[in-house]
Amino acid sequence: MKPWFVIAALAAFPASCGPYQTYYKQGVEVSRLNRDQTQCEVNALRDAPVATQIRQNPPVFVPPRQGCDSNGTCYTRPGYWASGGVYTVDVNEQLRARVLDMCMVNRGYQPVSIPRCSGGVAAAAPDRKMTTLPRLTSSSCAIPRPDGTWQIVNAG
């Protein structure tokens, strides 16, 4: 069965404003999902460790400027080179995400993106701790909870 929603990369949207992104396998206990995901994250970190590189953007030339003040005195400011900035990058980040996805798929999960519930649906839903992943339908949506967890409901 292929879900109606988009199967998406897990980091597509910030958790605070986008859809709920998780690994899904119908009927699995949330505690089992958490254990499997943690083990796969550990494996991914072992197989594709953090490999931070320091990089630098090229410098930027700021051209000279000419102008005149209110007294009619004209001036020229010389051009100069400004630093492009230094940044770091983890060159294994995308590989680590693929290794995590492969591990979870091998355990029978699939990455899913579940839309957030509307305010009305969220307000009407009972506030329950989700212990088992429910069956997903075209009306499934997710409600963020104050403790950082999510509740998946089938609205309608």
C-alpha positions, 0 to 999 in steps of 0.5 A, a space after each residue: 500500500 502506497 500512502 497518499 502523502 508525499 514520502 519526503 526527506 526527514 529534514 525538509 521543514 523545521 519541526 516547529 512549522 512543517 508537517 510531521 516527518 517520521 518513519 512509519 510502519 503500521 501497528 508498531 509500538 512507538 517505543 519500538 520505533 524509537 528503539 529502532 530509530 536510535 539503533 539506526 542512528 548509532 549505526 549511521 553515525 558509526 558508518 558515516 561519522 561526522 567529518 567537519 571541514 572548514 571552508 571559506 567563501 571567496 572574498 567580495 570586492 566592494 567598489 569605490 564610491 563617489 559622492 558630495 556632501 551638502 557643502 558641495 565637497 566631493 569625495 571618493 571612497 576607495 574600493 576594498 576587499 571584504 571577507 567572504 566568511 568562513 563556515 563549516 560543513 559536515 561532508 558526511 551529513 547526506 550520506 549519514 541520512 541515507 544510511 539511516 534511511 536504508 537501515 530503517 527501510 531494512 527494518 520495514 519502515 518508510 519515511 513519511 510526511 504527515 500534514 499538521 491537523 487544522 486548529 479545529 481538528 487539534 482542539 477536538 482530538 482527545 489529548 492522548 499519548 500515542 503508543 502505537 502507530 495508527 493506520 494512515 488514511 487520506 484524512 490522517 494528520 498530526 498534532 504536536 504536543 507540548 512535550 515534544 511528541 506528536 499524535 497522529 489522528 484520522 480526522 473525519 
